Amino acid sequence: MVPKSQDYKADQIQVLEGLEAVRKRPAMYIGSTGESGLHHLVYEVVDNSVDEAMNGHCDTIEVFLHSDGSCSVKDNGRGIPVDIHDIYKVPAVEIVMTKLHAGGKFDSDTYKISGGLHGVGVSVVNALSTWVTVKINRDGGVFTQSYKKGIVASKLERIGDSDTHGTEVHFIPDDTIFETTKFEYSILKYRLRELAYLNAGVSITLSNEEGKSEVFKYEGGISEYVAYLNESKTALMSKPMFVSGEKDQVQVEAALQWTTAFRENIHTFTNNIATREGGTHLSGLKTALTRTINNVARKRKQLKEKDTALEGNDVREGLTAILSIKVPEPQFEGQTKTKLGNSEVKGIVDTIMTESLSNYFAENPSDSQLIISKCLQAFQAREAAKKARDLTRRKGILEGGGLPGKLADCQSKDPAISEIFIVEGDSAGGTAKQGRNRATQAILPLRGKILNVEKSRIDKILANTEVMALITAMGCSITGVEEEETFEIEKARYHKLIIMTDADVDGAHIRTLLLTFLYRHMKGLIDAGYVYVAQPPLYKVSKGKKLEYAYDDAQLQKVLANFGSGYSISRYKGLGEMNASQLWETTMDPNRRTLLQITIVDNELANKAFEELMGDDVQKRREFIEANATAVANLDI
């Protein structure tokens, strides 16, 4: 536990600069003005409360979504200081709320550990909100102050006495800045649950005025987190391995558990911030894992001296791990804080993890046997995959020297204006080839359902004809074959990959299989915004020579109202039922079509969805379908 510091006063508040640019360029501070940026406002306020918890001053945080669209975050921390600042001659809370890069986190005595060192915090929330009210309990009183669009709207006022302590921030996002101002309970739930796992024993409550309420509190911390992530998997260990250590003021916690799955699932955090691009702490973990498992495997004679060493991908296959470190002075690469840059951290994590892993394998021989056997199987499969890939490269396939025979390529060689339609079956593929714009539109028909990569090792994936056709057509290779990722987004031959399947159960299944493959092995395409789903019409309404299409039931009712009476309705079961001109007109013409772009709002949520929907756990799949059934707009069974 970090030593407590009760001396949190106005003179610890330091100001670096004002709020002028926040409202003009909000995306610079919160990432976007869309859904993710909106929810980032809540996270920024909650992070202040979590910082209090990390420093030993808070154990209860409450987030409430009000019916008017506002949100309030309340904690039992020390409370933002209300005394007058020596230099600025206003209450300290006013500085914190209205000045960018202002706060106690720049003072190492006030906050030993903090996630908010870049200063993108409550002041930015204030700047991007229509109004904010702060209520503080400290120094024997209850104090309140209000703001409008980042500007003080009322003076700090003492409204009563109090024998408690804490801060409550109540705000409503500015609808002139954000594309949407509706907070989604389910999105907030995942981040708040994550924070509760990362801060063992801290209670975080999420509630709304509709009566929905959940409390997240985990005494087991990140070990419980790993167990939760592995709910739909078969573990090779009875319980997760837990590591805890400290060196040079860097605190390291990790929880690891190997499963029978075929891919790794590692999440890293620095001061509770999700470092989704990894960094030096992840490098230290990977180095320790690869070295230690190779050493243990050779000592146990499971890996002979003459055998090739296991690679990182081999030792991490099926591993679920949480690595959470606390660093007094974190250095992040970029304002988004998604990659840790502290060079000293790699060695610290490596040292702590190596010692703990060595001890674990020595003390748990049966678990060690299973884990190393799993690693060896992964190695053998990867070697087979490399041979298969090298063979196809010699034939000129993966290097773009030879394209799939079934691909009807476009004439353009400019990826920026080229698009590829992935079509279900030869019939629909033939229609699409006739109806397309040959200059910029390529067609790749797939026969049947592609391999479910969620249940397959890389060697089976590269042996699948349909998967290989897609890899070859795109030209940018895939991740997961070698230790270093080989996916190269700059080599993508098309900047639009459009999945075009039938509007029935089989079409939905094929679409899901394709998205699973893209997410697991070509995620860079999704991250770049290159992946789309076509929206063919569900209905054709005709009356004489008059003809209109409807893409869902709501639109159908509007179309029918225009026709009045005497019309006929056709329900499309598949793309093959349309002729080439109809398919072009309704689904492929850039001037008239509707495309849904595939984006990832939350990686953990997406990862768990694919695991539950496409994995081995039938019960988890049933629960997923039941939980999401009401969100399906059209279902053809």
C-alpha positions in Angstrom: 0.0 0.0 0.0 1.3 3.5 -0.9 1.9 5.6 2.2 -0.9 8.0 3.0 -0.5 11.7 2.8 -3.1 13.7 4.7 -1.6 17.0 3.9 -3.6 17.9 0.7 -4.0 21.7 0.7 -4.3 24.6 -1.7 -0.5 25.2 -1.9 -0.1 21.7 -3.5 -2.2 22.8 -6.5 0.1 23.8 -9.4 -1.1 25.5 -12.6 0.6 24.8 -16.0 -1.9 26.4 -18.5 -5.6 27.3 -19.0 -8.6 25.8 -20.8 -8.7 27.9 -23.9 -8.1 25.1 -26.5 -10.3 22.4 -25.1 -13.7 23.5 -26.5 -12.1 24.3 -29.8 -10.4 21.0 -30.2 -12.0 18.5 -27.9 -10.8 15.4 -29.8 -7.2 16.3 -28.8 -8.1 15.8 -25.2 -10.7 13.0 -25.1 -10.0 11.2 -28.4 -13.3 12.0 -30.2 -16.6 13.8 -30.0 -18.5 10.5 -30.6 -19.6 7.8 -28.3 -16.1 6.9 -27.0 -15.3 10.6 -26.2 -18.6 11.0 -24.4 -17.9 8.1 -22.1 -14.4 9.3 -21.6 -15.8 12.2 -19.6 -17.1 9.7 -17.0 -13.8 7.9 -16.9 -11.9 11.1 -16.3 -14.0 11.9 -13.2 -13.9 8.4 -12.0 -10.1 8.2 -12.5 -9.7 11.1 -10.0 -11.6 9.0 -7.4 -9.5 5.9 -8.3 -6.4 8.0 -7.8 -7.6 8.7 -4.2 -8.2 5.0 -3.8 -4.7 4.1 -5.1 -3.2 6.4 -2.5 -5.2 4.9 0.3 -7.8 7.6 0.9 -10.9 6.1 -0.8 -12.7 2.8 -0.9 -16.2 3.7 -2.3 -17.1 5.2 -5.6 -20.6 5.7 -6.9 -21.6 6.5 -10.6 -25.2 7.5 -11.2 -26.9 8.1 -14.6 -29.7 10.6 -14.2 -32.8 10.7 -16.4 -32.0 14.2 -17.7 -28.8 12.8 -19.4 -26.5 14.0 -16.7 -24.0 11.9 -14.7 -22.8 12.2 -11.1 -19.6 10.6 -9.6 -19.3 10.5 -5.8 -16.4 9.2 -3.7 -15.4 9.1 0.0 -11.9 10.4 -0.7 -10.3 13.5 1.0 -12.4 15.9 -1.0 -10.9 18.5 -3.4 -9.3 21.3 -1.3 -11.5 24.4 -0.8 -9.0 26.7 0.9 -7.7 29.8 -0.9 -4.7 29.4 -3.2 -1.8 31.6 -2.3 -1.0 32.7 -5.8 -4.4 32.8 -7.6 -6.5 34.0 -4.6 -9.4 31.7 -5.4 -10.5 28.4 -3.8 -8.3 25.5 -4.9 -11.4 23.6 -6.3 -12.0 26.4 -8.7 -8.5 26.1 -10.1 -8.8 22.4 -10.4 -12.1 22.8 -12.3 -11.1 25.6 -14.6 -7.4 25.3 -15.3 -5.9 22.6 -17.5 -3.0 20.8 -16.0 -3.9 21.9 -12.5 -4.1 19.5 -9.5 -2.3 17.8 -6.7 -0.9 15.0 -9.0 2.1 17.1 -9.9 3.1 17.1 -6.3 4.6 13.7 -5.4 3.8 14.1 -1.7 0.1 14.5 -2.4 -0.2 11.6 -4.9 2.5 9.0 -4.9 0.8 7.2 -7.8 -1.6 8.7 -10.3 -3.2 7.9 -13.7 -3.8 11.6 -14.5 -0.3 12.9 -15.0 -1.1 14.5 -18.4 -3.7 16.7 -16.7 -6.6 15.6 -19.0 -9.1 15.4 -16.2 -12.0 17.1 -14.5 -11.2 20.5 -16.0 -11.7 19.1 -19.5 -15.0 17.5 -18.4 -16.0 20.9 -17.1 -15.0 22.6 -20.4 -17.0 20.1 -22.4 -20.2 20.1 -20.2 -23.2 22.4 -20.4 -23.0 22.6 -16.6 -21.1 21.1 -13.7 -21.8 21.2 -10.0 -19.2 20.1 -7.5 -20.1 19.2 -3.9 -17.3 18.6 -1.4 -17.3 17.3 2.1 -14.2 18.2 4.1 -12.8 20.4 6.8 -16.1 19.9 8.8 -18.3 21.5 6.1 -20.3 20.9 2.9 -19.2 23.1 0.0 -20.6 23.5 -3.5 -19.8 25.4 -6.7 -21.3 25.4 -10.2 -19.9 26.0 -13.6 -21.2 26.5 -17.2 -19.2 25.4 -20.2 -16.0 25.6 -18.1 -16.7 29.1 -16.6 -17.5 29.7 -13.0 -21.2 30.3 -12.6 -21.3 30.7 -8.8 -18.9 31.3 -6.0 -17.9 28.5 -3.7 -20.5 28.3 -0.9 -20.5 26.5 2.4 -24.0 25.1 2.7 -23.8 23.1 5.9 -21.7 21.1 8.3 -20.3 17.6 7.7 -18.3 15.0 9.6 -17.6 13.0 6.4 -15.2 13.6 3.5 -15.4 13.1 -0.3 -16.3 14.7 -3.6 -19.3 14.6 -5.9 -19.1 15.8 -9.5 -22.4 16.2 -11.3 -22.3 17.1 -15.0 -24.2 17.1 -18.3 -22.3 16.9 -21.6 -22.6 19.8 -24.0 -24.8 18.7 -26.9 -23.3 21.3 -29.2 -20.0 19.5 -29.0 -20.9 15.8 -28.8 -22.5 13.8 -31.6 -24.5 11.9 -28.9 -25.0 12.8 -25.3 -26.6 9.5 -24.2 -24.5 7.5 -21.8 -24.7 3.8 -22.3 -25.0 1.8 -19.1 -23.3 -1.3 -20.7 -20.3 0.6 -22.0 -19.6 2.2 -18.6 -20.2 -1.1 -16.9 -17.2 -2.8 -18.5 -14.7 0.0 -17.6 -16.0 0.3 -14.0 -15.8 -3.4 -13.5 -12.2 -3.3 -14.9 -11.3 -0.6 -12.4 -12.7 -2.6 -9.6 -10.7 -5.7 -10.6 -7.5 -3.5 -10.8 -8.1 -2.1 -7.3 -8.8 -5.0 -5.0 -11.3 -4.1 -2.2 -12.6 -0.9 -3.7 -16.3 -0.8 -4.2 -17.6 0.8 -7.5 -21.3 1.2 -8.0 -23.1 1.9 -11.3 -26.8 2.9 -11.1 -29.5 4.7 -13.0 -32.9 6.2 -12.3 -34.6 3.2 -14.0 -33.6 1.1 -10.9 -30.7 -0.7 -12.5 -27.7 -1.0 -10.2 -24.6 -3.1 -9.9 -21.8 -3.1 -7.4 -18.3 -4.1 -8.5 -16.0 -5.2 -5.7 -13.3 -7.9 -5.9 -11.2 -8.8 -2.9 -9.2 -11.1 -5.2 -8.4 -8.3 -7.6 -6.7 -9.2 -10.9 -6.8 -12.9 -10.1 -10.6 -12.7 -10.1 -10.3 -10.7 -13.3 -8.4 -13.5 -15.1 -10.9 -16.1 -13.8 -13.7 -13.9 -15.2 -12.0 -13.6 -18.6 -11.6 -17.4 -18.7 -15.2 -18.3 -17.8 -15.9 -19.7 -21.2 -12.5 -21.5 -21.5 -11.0 -24.7 -20.1 -8.1 -23.8 -17.8 -4.9 -25.9 -17.5 -4.4 -24.6 -13.9 -6.7 -24.9 -10.9 -6.5 -21.2 -10.2 -4.6 -18.2 -11.7 -1.0 -17.7 -10.7 -0.6 -14.4 -8.8 2.6 -12.3 -8.8 3.3 -9.3 -6.7 6.6 -7.4 -6.2 8.2 -4.0 -6.0 11.6 -2.6 -7.1 12.8 1.0 -7.3 9.3 2.3 -6.4 7.7 0.4 -9.3 5.0 -2.0 -8.1 4.2 -5.0 -10.2 1.1 -7.2 -10.0 0.3 -9.9 -12.5 -2.2 -12.8 -12.7 -1.7 -15.6 -15.3 -3.6 -18.7 -16.3 -3.1 -20.9 -19.3 -6.1 -22.5 -21.1 -6.8 -24.9 -23.9 -7.6 -21.9 -26.2 -5.4 -21.1 -29.2 -4.7 -17.5 -28.7 -3.3 -15.2 -26.0 -5.3 -12.7 -24.1 -3.0 -10.3 -22.3 -4.2 -6.9 -20.8 -1.6 -4.4 -19.5 -2.2 -1.4 -17.2 -0.1 1.4 -15.8 -1.6 3.3 -12.9 -5.0 1.8 -13.9 -4.7 3.1 -17.4 -5.2 0.4 -20.1 -2.0 0.4 -22.2 -3.6 -1.2 -25.2 -0.4 -0.9 -27.3 1.7 -2.5 -24.6 5.1 -1.0 -23.9 8.1 -1.7 -21.8 6.1 -3.5 -19.1 4.7 -5.9 -21.7 8.1 -6.5 -23.2 9.5 -7.4 -19.7 6.6 -9.9 -19.2 7.1 -11.5 -22.6 10.9 -11.8 -22.2 10.5 -13.5 -18.8 7.8 -15.9 -20.0 9.8 -17.1 -23.1 13.1 -17.4 -21.2 11.7 -19.1 -18.1 9.5 -21.7 -20.0 12.4 -22.6 -22.3 14.7 -23.1 -19.3 12.1 -25.2 -17.4 11.2 -27.2 -20.5 14.9 -28.1 -21.0 15.4 -29.0 -17.3 12.4 -31.3 -17.4 13.7 -32.8 -20.7 10.4 -31.9 -22.4 12.6 -29.9 -24.7 15.9 -31.5 -25.7 19.1 -29.5 -26.0 19.2 -29.9 -29.8 15.6 -28.8 -30.2 14.8 -25.3 -31.4 13.8 -23.0 -28.6 10.1 -22.1 -28.1 9.1 -18.7 -29.5 7.1 -16.2 -27.6 3.9 -17.0 -29.6 4.3 -20.6 -28.5 4.6 -20.0 -24.8 1.7 -17.5 -24.8 -0.8 -19.6 -26.7 -3.9 -20.0 -24.5 -2.5 -17.6 -21.9 -4.8 -15.1 -20.2 -2.9 -12.6 -18.2 -3.4 -9.2 -16.5 -0.3 -7.1 -15.9 -0.8 -4.1 -13.7 2.0 -1.8 -12.6 2.2 1.3 -10.6 4.9 3.8 -11.6 5.5 7.1 -9.8 6.5 9.0 -13.0 5.0 7.1 -16.0 6.1 8.2 -19.5 3.5 7.4 -22.1 4.0 7.5 -25.9 1.4 9.9 -27.2 -1.5 11.8 -25.5 -3.8 8.8 -25.5 -1.5 7.0 -23.1 -1.8 3.6 -24.8 1.9 2.6 -24.7 4.3 2.8 -21.8 7.7 4.2 -22.6 9.7 4.0 -19.3 12.8 2.1 -20.2 13.6 1.0 -16.7 10.3 -0.8 -16.3 11.2 -3.6 -18.7 14.0 -4.9 -16.5 12.0 -4.5 -13.3 9.1 -6.5 -14.7 11.4 -9.1 -16.2 13.2 -9.7 -12.9 10.1 -10.0 -10.8 8.3 -12.2 -13.3 11.3 -14.5 -13.9 11.7 -15.2 -10.2 8.0 -15.8 -9.6 7.5 -18.0 -12.7 10.5 -20.1 -11.8 9.2 -20.7 -8.3 5.7 -21.5 -9.6 6.9 -24.1 -12.1 9.2 -25.7 -9.4 6.3 -25.8 -6.9 3.6 -27.0 -9.3 5.0 -29.8 -11.4 1.7 -31.2 -12.7 0.6 -27.7 -13.9 4.0 -27.2 -15.4 3.8 -30.5 -17.3 0.4 -29.4 -18.9 1.6 -25.9 -19.7 4.8 -26.9 -21.4 3.1 -29.7 -23.3 0.7 -27.0 -24.6 3.6 -24.8 -25.6 5.2 -27.7 -27.5 2.0 -28.4 -29.4 1.8 -24.7 -30.3 5.4 -24.8 -31.5 4.7 -27.9 -33.7 1.6 -26.3 -35.2 3.4 -23.0 -35.9 6.3 -24.8 -37.6 3.7 -26.5 -39.8 2.1 -23.2 -40.5 5.4 -21.6 -41.5 6.1 -24.5 -43.9 2.7 -24.0 -45.5 3.2 -20.2 -45.7 6.7 -20.6 -47.2 5.3 -23.1 -49.8 2.6 -20.6 -50.9 5.2 -17.8 -50.9 7.4 -19.9 -53.2 4.4 -20.2 -55.5 4.1 -16.4 -55.4 0.8 -16.3 -53.6 1.4 -14.3 -50.4 3.7 -11.9 -52.1 1.0 -10.9 -54.6 2.6 -12.8 -57.5 -0.5 -14.9 -58.0 -4.1 -14.0 -57.0 -6.9 -16.5 -56.3 -8.5 -17.9 -59.5 -12.0 -17.1 -58.2 -11.2 -13.4 -57.7 -12.6 -11.0 -60.2 -10.2 -8.2 -59.6 -10.9 -4.5 -60.4 -9.0 -2.5 -63.0 -7.7 0.1 -60.6 -4.4 -0.4 -58.8 -5.1 2.4 -56.4 -6.1 0.9 -53.0 -7.7 4.1 -51.9 -10.5 3.8 -54.5 -10.6 0.0 -54.8 -13.0 -2.2 -52.9 -13.5 -5.9 -52.6 -16.9 -7.6 -52.0 -16.7 -10.9 -50.1 -19.7 -12.7 -51.5 -21.4 -15.9 -50.3 -21.5 -18.6 -53.0 -20.9 -18.8 -56.8 -24.5 -17.8 -57.7 -24.4 -14.5 -55.8 -20.8 -14.1 -56.9 -21.8 -14.4 -60.6 -24.6 -11.8 -60.2 -22.2 -9.4 -58.4 -19.6 -9.8 -61.1 -22.1 -8.8 -63.7 -23.5 -5.9 -61.8 -20.3 -4.3 -60.4 -18.3 -1.4 -61.6 -15.2 -3.2 -63.0 -13.0 -0.1 -62.6 -13.0 -0.1 -58.8 -15.0 -3.1 -57.5 -13.5 -6.6 -57.1 -15.6 -9.7 -56.3 -14.4 -12.7 -54.2 -17.0 -15.5 -53.9 -16.5 -17.9 -51.0 -17.8 -21.4 -51.2 -19.7 -22.4 -48.1 -18.7 -21.3 -44.6 -15.1 -20.5 -43.8 -13.3 -22.1 -40.9 -14.2 -21.1 -37.4 -10.8 -19.7 -36.5 -11.8 -19.3 -32.8 -11.4 -23.1 -32.5 -8.4 -23.6 -34.8 -4.7 -23.3 -34.6 -2.8 -21.3 -37.2 -1.7 -24.4 -39.2 -5.4 -25.3 -39.8 -6.2 -21.8 -40.7 -3.5 -21.5 -43.4 -4.6 -24.9 -44.8 -8.2 -23.6 -45.4 -8.8 -22.8 -49.1 -11.3 -20.0 -48.5 -9.2 -18.3 -45.8 -6.1 -18.4 -48.0 -8.1 -16.9 -50.9 -9.1 -14.0 -48.7 -5.5 -13.5 -47.3 -4.1 -13.6 -50.8 -6.6 -11.2 -52.3 -6.0 -8.6 -49.6 -2.2 -8.9 -50.0 -1.3 -7.7 -46.5 -0.7 -11.1 -44.8 -1.9 -11.9 -41.3 -0.8 -11.9 -37.7 -0.1 -14.9 -35.6 2.4 -16.9 -37.7 5.7 -15.7 -36.5 6.9 -14.1 -33.2 6.8 -10.7 -34.8 3.5 -9.7 -36.4 3.6 -9.8 -40.2 0.4 -8.0 -41.0 1.3 -5.0 -43.2 -1.6 -2.5 -43.6 0.3 -0.5 -46.2 0.1 -3.5 -48.5 -3.7 -3.8 -48.4 -4.9 -3.9 -52.0 -8.3 -2.5 -51.2 -9.3 0.1 -48.7 -12.8 -1.2 -48.5 -13.5 -4.9 -47.7 -17.3 -5.3 -47.9 -18.9 -8.5 -46.6 -22.0 -9.1 -48.7 -24.0 -12.1 -47.5 -27.7 -13.2 -47.6 -30.1 -11.7 -45.1 -30.8 -15.1 -43.4 -29.4 -17.2 -40.6 -26.7 -18.8 -42.9 -25.7 -15.4 -44.2 -25.4 -14.1 -40.6 -23.3 -17.1 -39.6 -20.9 -16.6 -42.6 -20.7 -12.9 -41.8 -19.8 -13.7 -38.1 -17.2 -16.3 -39.2 -15.6 -13.7 -41.5 -15.6 -11.0 -38.8 -14.0 -13.5 -36.3 -11.2 -14.2 -38.7 -10.6 -10.5 -39.5 -10.7 -9.6 -35.8 -8.3 -12.4 -34.8 -5.8 -12.3 -37.7 -6.3 -9.1 -39.7 -7.5 -6.7 -37.0 -5.4 -3.9 -38.6 -8.0 -3.7 -41.4 -10.8 -3.0 -38.8 -8.6 -0.5 -36.9 -7.9 1.3 -40.2 -11.7 1.5 -40.9 -11.5 -0.7 -44.0 -14.1 -3.3 -43.1 -17.8 -2.9 -43.9 -21.0 -5.0 -44.1 -23.3 -4.5 -47.1 -27.0 -3.9 -46.4 -29.0 -5.6 -49.2 -32.8 -4.9 -49.2 -35.1 -7.3 -47.4 -38.2 -6.5 -49.5 -39.2 -5.5 -53.0 -42.6 -3.7 -53.3 -44.1 -3.4 -56.8 -47.3 -2.1 -58.4 -47.4 -2.0 -62.1 -44.1 -0.4 -63.2 -43.6 1.3 -59.8 -40.9 -0.4 -57.7 -39.4 0.4 -54.4 -37.1 -1.5 -51.9 -37.2 -1.7 -48.1 -34.2 -2.5 -46.0 -36.1 -3.3 -42.7 -39.7 -3.7 -41.4 -40.0 0.0 -40.4 -39.1 1.1 -43.9 -41.4 -1.4 -45.4 -44.4 0.2 -43.6 -43.4 3.6 -45.0 -43.1 2.2 -48.5 -46.5 0.4 -48.3 -48.1 3.7 -47.2 -46.8 5.3 -50.4 -48.3 2.5 -52.5 -51.7 2.5 -50.9 -53.2 -0.7 -52.2 -52.8 -3.2 -55.0 -49.1 -3.8 -54.4 -47.2 -7.1 -54.2 -44.3 -7.8 -51.8 -41.3 -10.0 -52.4 -39.2 -11.1 -49.5 -35.5 -11.6 -50.5 -34.0 -14.7 -49.1 -30.7 -14.3 -50.9 -28.6 -12.1 -53.1 -29.0 -14.7 -55.9 -32.7 -13.8 -56.2 -31.8 -10.4 -57.6 -30.6 -9.7 -61.1 -27.4 -7.9 -61.7 -29.0 -4.4 -62.2 -31.1 -4.8 -59.0 -28.0 -5.8 -56.9 -26.1 -2.8 -58.2 -28.9 -0.4 -57.7 -29.7 -1.5 -54.1 -26.5 -2.8 -52.6 -23.4 -1.9 -54.7 -23.8 1.5 -56.1 -21.8 3.9 -54.0 -24.3 6.7 -54.6 -27.3 4.7 -53.3 -26.1 1.8 -51.1 -25.9 1.6 -47.3 -22.8 0.2 -45.7 -22.2 -0.5 -42.0 -18.6 0.2 -41.0 -17.2 -2.2 -38.5 -15.5 -0.5 -35.5 -14.4 -1.7 -32.1 -15.5 0.5 -29.2 -14.1 -1.8 -26.5 -11.5 -4.5 -27.2 -12.3 -6.5 -24.1 -16.0 -6.5 -24.9 -15.3 -7.5 -28.5 -12.9 -10.2 -27.5 -15.3 -11.7 -25.0 -18.1 -11.6 -27.5 -16.1 -13.6 -30.1 -15.1 -16.1 -27.4 -18.6 -16.7 -26.2 -20.3 -16.7 -29.7 -17.7 -18.8 -31.5 -16.0 -20.7 -28.8 -16.6 -24.2 -27.3 -18.8 -23.2 -24.3 -22.4 -23.9 -25.5 -24.0 -22.4 -22.3 -22.1 -19.2 -22.7 -23.2 -19.0 -26.4 -26.8 -19.5 -25.3 -26.5 -16.8 -22.7 -24.9 -14.4 -25.2 -27.7 -15.0 -27.8 -30.5 -14.6 -25.1 -28.9 -11.4 -23.8 -28.6 -9.8 -27.2 -31.7 -11.2 -29.0 -33.7 -8.1 -28.5 -31.1 -6.0 -30.3 -31.6 -7.9 -33.5 -33.6 -5.9 -36.0 -34.3 -8.6 -38.5 -34.0 -12.3 -38.0 -34.9 -14.9 -40.6 -35.3 -18.3 -39.1 
